[in-house]
Amino acid sequence: MKKLTYAFATLLLSVLFFEACNKTGLTSPNTREIVATKTTIVVNKLDSLAVTNISSTDSILWTVSPTGSNTYYSRSGNAVLSFTKAGTYIVSASVNGAAPLTLTITATAAPVNPADTVTNHSGLLPLTGDQISLTPHYQQGPVTDSVSVWFTGTTINTYACSNSELKFNYSLDASNHFVINFANVQQFATCTAGPSTIPTRSPITFLQRFGSQYIVNGTYPLTIKLNGTTYTGSVIITTTTVTINWTYTAGITITPLVITR
Protein backbone atom coordinates (compact mmCIF):
# COMPACT_ATOMS: atom_id res chain seq x y z
CA MET A 1 0.00 0.00 0.00
CA LYS A 2 2.83 2.43 0.83
CA LYS A 3 4.50 1.74 -2.53
CA LEU A 4 1.20 2.35 -4.35
CA THR A 5 0.66 5.65 -2.48
CA TYR A 6 4.22 6.74 -3.24
CA ALA A 7 3.84 5.92 -6.94
CA PHE A 8 0.56 7.86 -7.15
CA ALA A 9 2.10 10.90 -5.44
CA THR A 10 5.07 10.81 -7.80
CA LEU A 11 2.75 10.68 -10.83
CA LEU A 12 0.66 13.56 -9.51
CA LEU A 13 3.75 15.73 -8.97
CA SER A 14 4.94 14.94 -12.50
CA VAL A 15 1.61 16.03 -13.98
CA LEU A 16 1.56 19.25 -11.95
CA PHE A 17 5.13 20.04 -12.98
CA PHE A 18 4.30 19.45 -16.66
CA GLU A 19 1.27 21.73 -16.48
CA ALA A 20 3.28 24.40 -14.64
CA CYS A 21 5.96 24.26 -17.32
CA ASN A 22 3.35 24.75 -20.03
CA LYS A 23 1.80 27.71 -18.20
CA THR A 24 5.12 29.45 -17.63
CA GLY A 25 6.54 28.61 -21.05
CA LEU A 26 9.44 26.59 -19.65
CA THR A 27 8.89 23.84 -22.20
CA SER A 28 9.19 26.26 -25.15
CA PRO A 29 11.64 29.02 -24.23
CA ASN A 30 11.91 30.14 -27.87
CA THR A 31 8.20 30.43 -28.55
CA ARG A 32 7.22 33.73 -30.09
CA GLU A 33 4.12 35.57 -28.96
CA ILE A 34 2.69 39.07 -28.81
CA VAL A 35 2.71 40.62 -25.35
CA ALA A 36 0.98 43.88 -24.45
CA THR A 37 1.05 46.27 -21.54
CA LYS A 38 -2.74 45.94 -21.44
CA THR A 39 -5.25 43.86 -23.39
CA THR A 40 -8.06 46.22 -22.44
CA ILE A 41 -7.42 49.93 -23.00
CA VAL A 42 -9.44 53.12 -23.08
CA VAL A 43 -10.11 54.77 -26.45
CA ASN A 44 -7.32 57.18 -27.49
CA LYS A 45 -4.95 55.85 -24.83
CA LEU A 46 -1.61 54.30 -25.84
CA ASP A 47 -0.76 50.61 -25.48
CA SER A 48 2.71 49.09 -25.94
CA LEU A 49 3.14 45.72 -27.65
CA ALA A 50 6.13 43.52 -28.44
CA VAL A 51 7.00 40.20 -30.04
CA THR A 52 9.04 37.95 -27.77
CA ASN A 53 12.16 35.98 -28.74
CA ILE A 54 13.16 37.98 -31.81
CA SER A 55 16.52 39.33 -32.93
CA SER A 56 17.52 42.71 -34.32
CA THR A 57 17.57 41.23 -37.84
CA ASP A 58 13.98 39.96 -37.74
CA SER A 59 11.39 41.82 -39.82
CA ILE A 60 8.00 42.43 -38.15
CA LEU A 61 4.84 43.35 -40.06
CA TRP A 62 2.06 44.62 -37.77
CA THR A 63 -1.59 44.68 -38.84
CA VAL A 64 -4.88 45.36 -37.05
CA SER A 65 -8.37 44.07 -37.86
CA PRO A 66 -10.83 45.63 -38.29
CA THR A 67 -9.03 48.63 -39.76
CA GLY A 68 -9.97 52.29 -39.81
CA SER A 69 -10.13 52.99 -36.07
CA ASN A 70 -6.53 52.48 -35.02
CA THR A 71 -3.20 54.27 -35.14
CA TYR A 72 0.10 52.53 -34.49
CA TYR A 73 3.82 53.24 -34.62
CA SER A 74 6.24 50.33 -34.70
CA ARG A 75 9.96 49.94 -34.08
CA SER A 76 11.68 46.60 -34.54
CA GLY A 77 9.65 44.11 -32.49
CA ASN A 78 7.74 46.80 -30.60
CA ALA A 79 4.63 48.80 -31.44
CA VAL A 80 2.68 51.65 -29.85
CA LEU A 81 -1.05 51.39 -30.55
CA SER A 82 -4.22 53.37 -29.89
CA PHE A 83 -7.86 53.18 -31.01
CA THR A 84 -10.37 55.93 -31.78
CA LYS A 85 -13.45 53.70 -31.47
CA ALA A 86 -14.52 51.21 -28.82
CA GLY A 87 -14.56 47.58 -29.93
CA THR A 88 -12.63 44.32 -30.12
CA TYR A 89 -9.57 44.21 -32.37
CA ILE A 90 -7.20 41.48 -33.52
CA VAL A 91 -3.57 42.61 -33.60
CA SER A 92 -1.33 40.48 -35.83
CA ALA A 93 2.45 40.36 -36.15
CA SER A 94 4.14 38.42 -38.94
CA VAL A 95 7.81 37.65 -38.26
CA ASN A 96 9.91 37.28 -41.41
CA GLY A 97 6.81 36.54 -43.47
CA ALA A 98 5.71 33.61 -41.30
CA ALA A 99 2.12 32.92 -40.27
CA PRO A 100 1.01 35.85 -38.12
CA LEU A 101 0.86 35.80 -34.34
CA THR A 102 -2.37 37.28 -32.97
CA LEU A 103 -3.60 38.97 -29.83
CA THR A 104 -7.05 40.32 -29.01
CA ILE A 105 -7.20 43.91 -27.70
CA THR A 106 -10.42 45.41 -26.37
CA ALA A 107 -10.89 49.19 -26.56
CA THR A 108 -13.45 50.66 -24.17
CA ALA A 109 -15.16 54.04 -24.30
CA ALA A 110 -13.49 56.83 -22.37
CA PRO A 111 -15.06 57.45 -18.97
CA VAL A 112 -17.29 60.49 -18.70
CA ASN A 113 -15.62 63.18 -16.63
CA PRO A 114 -17.66 64.40 -13.65
CA ALA A 115 -19.27 67.79 -13.87
CA ASP A 116 -17.01 70.64 -12.81
CA THR A 117 -18.45 71.85 -9.50
CA VAL A 118 -15.87 74.59 -8.94
CA THR A 119 -15.66 76.74 -12.04
CA ASN A 120 -15.62 76.52 -15.80
CA HIS A 121 -12.04 75.72 -16.81
CA SER A 122 -12.73 75.47 -20.55
CA GLY A 123 -10.21 77.39 -22.60
CA LEU A 124 -6.58 77.67 -23.64
CA LEU A 125 -3.93 78.32 -21.00
CA PRO A 126 -0.60 79.92 -21.96
CA LEU A 127 2.63 78.05 -21.37
CA THR A 128 4.19 81.15 -19.81
CA GLY A 129 7.00 80.16 -17.45
CA ASP A 130 6.71 76.49 -18.37
CA GLN A 131 9.28 74.15 -19.88
CA ILE A 132 8.89 71.02 -22.03
CA SER A 133 10.76 67.76 -21.55
CA LEU A 134 10.98 65.69 -24.75
CA THR A 135 11.88 62.04 -25.33
CA PRO A 136 12.98 60.97 -28.82
CA HIS A 137 12.03 57.64 -30.42
CA TYR A 138 12.71 56.00 -33.76
CA GLN A 139 11.16 53.37 -36.00
CA GLN A 140 13.16 51.34 -38.50
CA GLY A 141 12.11 52.02 -42.09
CA PRO A 142 11.50 49.62 -44.98
CA VAL A 143 14.61 50.83 -46.85
CA THR A 144 18.11 50.08 -45.53
CA ASP A 145 19.24 52.72 -42.98
CA SER A 146 15.93 54.63 -43.23
CA VAL A 147 14.17 55.59 -40.00
CA SER A 148 11.21 57.58 -38.72
CA VAL A 149 12.01 59.88 -35.78
CA TRP A 150 9.26 60.97 -33.36
CA PHE A 151 8.92 62.51 -29.90
CA THR A 152 6.81 62.36 -26.77
CA GLY A 153 6.87 65.09 -24.16
CA THR A 154 5.43 66.63 -21.02
CA THR A 155 5.27 69.97 -19.28
CA ILE A 156 7.46 70.70 -16.25
CA ASN A 157 4.81 72.82 -14.52
CA THR A 158 1.61 71.30 -13.13
CA TYR A 159 -1.93 72.34 -14.06
CA ALA A 160 -5.15 72.20 -12.05
CA CYS A 161 -6.90 69.76 -14.39
CA SER A 162 -5.04 66.54 -15.10
CA ASN A 163 -7.12 65.82 -18.23
CA SER A 164 -5.78 68.95 -19.95
CA GLU A 165 -4.02 68.52 -23.29
CA LEU A 166 -0.71 69.95 -24.49
CA LYS A 167 -1.32 71.56 -27.89
CA PHE A 168 1.37 71.86 -30.55
CA ASN A 169 1.99 72.17 -34.29
CA TYR A 170 4.71 70.27 -36.11
CA SER A 171 6.04 69.68 -39.61
CA LEU A 172 8.78 68.00 -41.66
CA ASP A 173 9.49 69.77 -44.94
CA ALA A 174 10.95 68.38 -48.16
CA SER A 175 14.50 69.04 -46.88
CA ASN A 176 13.74 67.09 -43.66
CA HIS A 177 13.70 70.13 -41.37
CA PHE A 178 11.97 69.09 -38.13
CA VAL A 179 9.80 71.87 -36.63
CA ILE A 180 7.70 71.76 -33.42
CA ASN A 181 5.76 74.76 -32.06
CA PHE A 182 4.27 74.34 -28.58
CA ALA A 183 1.22 76.59 -28.40
CA ASN A 184 -0.72 76.21 -25.14
CA VAL A 185 -2.56 73.86 -22.79
CA GLN A 186 -6.21 73.14 -23.55
CA GLN A 187 -8.25 72.81 -20.38
CA PHE A 188 -11.72 71.29 -20.61
CA ALA A 189 -14.97 72.34 -18.96
CA THR A 190 -15.22 68.97 -17.22
CA CYS A 191 -12.11 69.10 -15.08
CA THR A 192 -10.43 66.03 -13.65
CA ALA A 193 -8.82 67.43 -10.52
CA GLY A 194 -5.00 67.69 -10.61
CA PRO A 195 -2.55 69.11 -10.17
CA SER A 196 -0.60 67.27 -12.82
CA THR A 197 2.04 67.78 -15.47
CA ILE A 198 0.50 67.60 -18.95
CA PRO A 199 1.90 65.06 -21.45
CA THR A 200 1.47 64.94 -25.20
CA ARG A 201 -1.66 62.83 -25.64
CA SER A 202 -0.33 61.43 -28.92
CA PRO A 203 3.19 61.01 -30.32
CA ILE A 204 4.68 63.95 -32.23
CA THR A 205 5.18 62.17 -35.54
CA PHE A 206 6.39 63.71 -38.78
CA LEU A 207 5.19 63.24 -42.35
CA GLN A 208 6.78 64.93 -45.33
CA ARG A 209 4.47 66.73 -47.73
CA PHE A 210 4.66 63.75 -50.11
CA GLY A 211 3.57 61.31 -47.39
CA SER A 212 6.80 59.62 -46.29
CA GLN A 213 7.79 59.48 -42.62
CA TYR A 214 11.16 57.84 -43.24
CA ILE A 215 14.51 59.56 -43.80
CA VAL A 216 17.94 58.14 -44.60
CA ASN A 217 21.31 58.66 -42.90
CA GLY A 218 22.28 62.31 -42.63
CA THR A 219 22.10 65.46 -40.48
CA TYR A 220 18.83 67.38 -40.39
CA PRO A 221 17.89 70.67 -38.64
CA LEU A 222 15.58 70.63 -35.61
CA THR A 223 13.69 73.78 -34.56
CA ILE A 224 11.42 73.94 -31.50
CA LYS A 225 9.48 77.03 -30.41
CA LEU A 226 8.09 77.77 -26.95
CA ASN A 227 6.88 81.06 -25.44
CA GLY A 228 8.36 83.17 -28.23
CA THR A 229 11.82 81.56 -27.95
CA THR A 230 13.27 79.50 -30.79
CA TYR A 231 15.55 76.59 -29.91
CA THR A 232 17.69 75.00 -32.61
CA GLY A 233 19.66 71.78 -32.95
CA SER A 234 19.81 68.85 -35.31
CA VAL A 235 18.92 65.19 -35.77
CA ILE A 236 21.89 63.06 -36.82
CA ILE A 237 21.11 59.62 -38.23
CA THR A 238 23.81 57.02 -38.82
CA THR A 239 23.77 53.29 -39.40
CA THR A 240 24.20 52.64 -35.66
CA THR A 241 22.64 55.60 -33.82
CA VAL A 242 20.07 58.39 -33.83
CA THR A 243 21.64 61.42 -32.13
CA ILE A 244 19.91 64.64 -31.13
CA ASN A 245 22.39 67.51 -31.17
CA TRP A 246 20.88 69.68 -28.42
CA THR A 247 22.74 72.01 -26.04
CA TYR A 248 19.85 73.44 -23.98
CA THR A 249 19.35 72.61 -20.32
CA ALA A 250 16.25 74.79 -19.83
CA GLY A 251 13.19 75.77 -21.85
CA ILE A 252 13.19 72.67 -24.07
CA THR A 253 15.16 69.68 -22.83
CA ILE A 254 15.64 66.37 -24.66
CA THR A 255 16.75 63.06 -23.17
CA PRO A 256 18.27 60.72 -24.13
CA LEU A 257 20.36 62.46 -26.74
CA VAL A 258 21.61 59.22 -28.30
CA ILE A 259 19.57 56.14 -29.24
CA THR A 260 21.36 53.00 -30.38
CA ARG A 261 19.78 51.42 -33.44
MOLIN-V72215 format. One record per residue. N is the residue number from 1. RES is the residue in one letter. PHI is phi as a letter, one per 40 degrees, with the letter a starting at -180 (999 if undefined). BURIAL is I if it has 9 or more other C-alpha atoms within 8 Angstrom, else O. D_CENTER is the distance of its C-alpha to the mean C-alpha in Angstrom with 2 decimals. Layout:
# MOLIN-V72215
N|RES|PHI|BURIAL|D_CENTER ; N|RES|PHI|BURIAL|D_CENTER
This chain:
# MOLIN-V72215
1|M|999|O|61.38 ; 2|K|c|O|59.49 ; 3|K|c|O|58.56 ; 4|L|c|O|57.32 ; 5|T|c|O|55.19 ; 6|Y|c|O|53.75 ; 7|A|c|O|52.92 ; 8|F|c|O|51.20 ; 9|A|c|O|49.09 ; 10|T|c|O|48.11 ; 11|L|c|O|47.07 ; 12|L|c|O|45.04 ; 13|L|c|O|43.15 ; 14|S|c|O|42.48 ; 15|V|c|O|41.02 ; 16|L|c|O|38.79 ; 17|F|c|O|37.58 ; 18|F|c|O|36.83 ; 19|E|c|O|34.85 ; 20|A|c|O|32.92 ; 21|C|c|I|32.11 ; 22|N|c|I|30.83 ; 23|K|c|O|28.62 ; 24|T|c|O|27.10 ; 25|G|g|I|26.92 ; 26|L|c|O|29.60 ; 27|T|c|O|31.58 ; 28|S|b|O|28.87 ; 29|P|c|O|26.84 ; 30|N|b|O|25.61 ; 31|T|c|O|24.49 ; 32|R|c|I|21.18 ; 33|E|a|O|19.04 ; 34|I|c|I|15.61 ; 35|V|b|I|14.24 ; 36|A|b|I|11.65 ; 37|T|d|O|10.85 ; 38|K|a|O|12.76 ; 39|T|b|O|14.95 ; 40|T|b|O|15.78 ; 41|I|b|I|13.41 ; 42|V|c|I|14.52 ; 43|V|d|I|14.39 ; 44|N|g|O|11.83 ; 45|K|c|I|9.71 ; 46|L|c|I|6.15 ; 47|D|b|I|6.76 ; 48|S|b|I|5.98 ; 49|L|b|I|8.92 ; 50|A|a|I|11.24 ; 51|V|b|I|14.82 ; 52|T|c|I|17.31 ; 53|N|f|O|20.24 ; 54|I|b|O|19.28 ; 55|S|b|O|20.26 ; 56|S|c|O|18.99 ; 57|T|c|O|21.40 ; 58|D|c|I|20.21 ; 59|S|b|I|18.96 ; 60|I|b|I|16.42 ; 61|L|b|O|16.66 ; 62|W|c|I|14.28 ; 63|T|b|O|15.94 ; 64|V|b|I|15.93 ; 65|S|b|O|19.25 ; 66|P|c|O|20.43 ; 67|T|c|O|18.83 ; 68|G|g|O|18.75 ; 69|S|b|O|16.65 ; 70|N|b|I|13.13 ; 71|T|b|O|10.46 ; 72|Y|a|O|8.15 ; 73|Y|b|O|6.99 ; 74|S|b|I|8.38 ; 75|R|a|I|9.71 ; 76|S|f|I|12.85 ; 77|G|c|I|12.70 ; 78|N|b|I|8.99 ; 79|A|a|I|6.86 ; 80|V|b|I|3.90 ; 81|L|b|I|6.75 ; 82|S|a|I|8.79 ; 83|F|b|I|12.58 ; 84|T|c|O|15.19 ; 85|K|a|I|18.07 ; 86|A|c|I|19.07 ; 87|G|i|O|20.16 ; 88|T|b|O|19.87 ; 89|Y|b|I|17.85 ; 90|I|b|I|18.30 ; 91|V|c|I|15.42 ; 92|S|b|I|17.16 ; 93|A|b|I|16.59 ; 94|S|b|I|19.64 ; 95|V|c|I|20.24 ; 96|N|f|O|22.75 ; 97|G|g|O|24.05 ; 98|A|c|O|24.99 ; 99|A|d|O|25.09 ; 100|P|c|I|21.63 ; 101|L|c|I|20.18 ; 102|T|b|I|19.23 ; 103|L|a|I|17.57 ; 104|T|c|I|18.21 ; 105|I|b|I|15.62 ; 106|T|b|I|17.32 ; 107|A|b|I|16.09 ; 108|T|b|I|18.45 ; 109|A|c|O|19.69 ; 110|A|c|O|18.65 ; 111|P|c|O|21.39 ; 112|V|c|O|24.07 ; 113|N|c|O|24.33 ; 114|P|c|O|27.83 ; 115|A|c|O|30.33 ; 116|D|c|I|30.54 ; 117|T|c|O|33.86 ; 118|V|b|O|34.04 ; 119|T|a|O|33.67 ; 120|N|c|O|31.91 ; 121|H|c|I|28.84 ; 122|S|c|I|27.85 ; 123|G|i|O|27.48 ; 124|L|b|O|25.82 ; 125|L|b|O|26.00 ; 126|P|c|O|26.44 ; 127|L|c|I|24.38 ; 128|T|d|O|27.74 ; 129|G|g|O|27.72 ; 130|D|c|I|23.98 ; 131|Q|b|I|21.70 ; 132|I|b|I|18.04 ; 133|S|b|I|15.98 ; 134|L|b|I|13.36 ; 135|T|b|I|10.97 ; 136|P|c|I|10.90 ; 137|H|a|I|8.81 ; 138|Y|a|I|10.50 ; 139|Q|b|I|10.84 ; 140|Q|c|I|14.34 ; 141|G|c|I|16.55 ; 142|P|c|O|19.34 ; 143|V|b|O|22.05 ; 144|T|d|O|22.99 ; 145|D|g|I|21.46 ; 146|S|c|I|19.40 ; 147|V|a|I|15.80 ; 148|S|b|I|13.34 ; 149|V|b|I|12.37 ; 150|W|a|I|9.88 ; 151|F|b|I|9.47 ; 152|T|b|I|8.26 ; 153|G|a|I|11.44 ; 154|T|a|I|13.87 ; 155|T|c|I|17.62 ; 156|I|c|I|20.08 ; 157|N|c|O|22.56 ; 158|T|b|I|22.38 ; 159|Y|b|I|23.27 ; 160|A|c|O|25.40 ; 161|C|b|I|23.09 ; 162|S|c|I|19.73 ; 163|N|c|I|18.60 ; 164|S|c|I|19.17 ; 165|E|b|I|16.81 ; 166|L|c|I|16.47 ; 167|K|c|I|17.87 ; 168|F|a|I|17.74 ; 169|N|b|O|18.90 ; 170|Y|a|I|17.78 ; 171|S|a|I|19.28 ; 172|L|b|I|19.85 ; 173|D|c|I|23.53 ; 174|A|c|O|25.53 ; 175|S|c|O|26.08 ; 176|N|g|I|22.36 ; 177|H|c|I|22.74 ; 178|F|c|I|19.45 ; 179|V|b|I|20.22 ; 180|I|b|I|18.43 ; 181|N|b|I|20.69 ; 182|F|c|I|19.78 ; 183|A|c|I|22.23 ; 184|N|a|I|22.34 ; 185|V|b|I|21.04 ; 186|Q|c|I|21.71 ; 187|Q|b|I|23.30 ; 188|F|c|I|24.18 ; 189|A|c|I|27.59 ; 190|T|c|I|26.39 ; 191|C|c|I|25.27 ; 192|T|c|I|23.35 ; 193|A|d|O|25.15 ; 194|G|c|I|23.48 ; 195|P|c|I|23.81 ; 196|S|a|I|20.19 ; 197|T|c|I|18.17 ; 198|I|b|I|16.17 ; 199|P|c|I|12.46 ; 200|T|c|I|11.03 ; 201|R|c|O|10.36 ; 202|S|a|O|8.31 ; 203|P|c|O|7.00 ; 204|I|c|I|10.40 ; 205|T|b|O|10.91 ; 206|F|b|I|14.47 ; 207|L|b|I|16.99 ; 208|Q|c|I|20.55 ; 209|R|c|O|23.37 ; 210|F|c|O|24.16 ; 211|G|g|O|20.76 ; 212|S|c|O|19.37 ; 213|Q|b|I|16.04 ; 214|Y|b|I|17.27 ; 215|I|b|O|19.70 ; 216|V|c|O|22.01 ; 217|N|d|I|23.19 ; 218|G|i|O|24.64 ; 219|T|b|O|24.49 ; 220|Y|b|I|23.17 ; 221|P|c|I|23.76 ; 222|L|b|I|21.17 ; 223|T|b|I|22.46 ; 224|I|b|I|20.99 ; 225|K|b|I|23.22 ; 226|L|a|I|23.53 ; 227|N|f|O|26.72 ; 228|G|g|O|28.90 ; 229|T|b|O|28.04 ; 230|T|b|O|26.69 ; 231|Y|b|I|24.85 ; 232|T|b|I|24.95 ; 233|G|a|I|23.69 ; 234|S|a|I|22.45 ; 235|V|b|I|19.82 ; 236|I|b|I|21.60 ; 237|I|b|I|20.50 ; 238|T|b|I|22.63 ; 239|T|c|O|22.79 ; 240|T|b|O|21.57 ; 241|T|a|I|19.42 ; 242|V|b|I|17.40 ; 243|T|b|I|19.22 ; 244|I|b|I|18.94 ; 245|N|c|I|22.57 ; 246|W|a|I|22.50 ; 247|T|b|O|25.50 ; 248|Y|c|O|24.80 ; 249|T|b|O|24.70 ; 250|A|a|O|24.83 ; 251|G|g|I|23.77 ; 252|I|b|I|20.54 ; 253|T|b|I|19.29 ; 254|I|b|I|16.72 ; 255|T|a|O|15.82 ; 256|P|c|O|15.76 ; 257|L|c|I|17.99 ; 258|V|b|O|18.01 ; 259|I|b|I|15.50 ; 260|T|c|O|17.41 ; 261|R|c|O|16.86
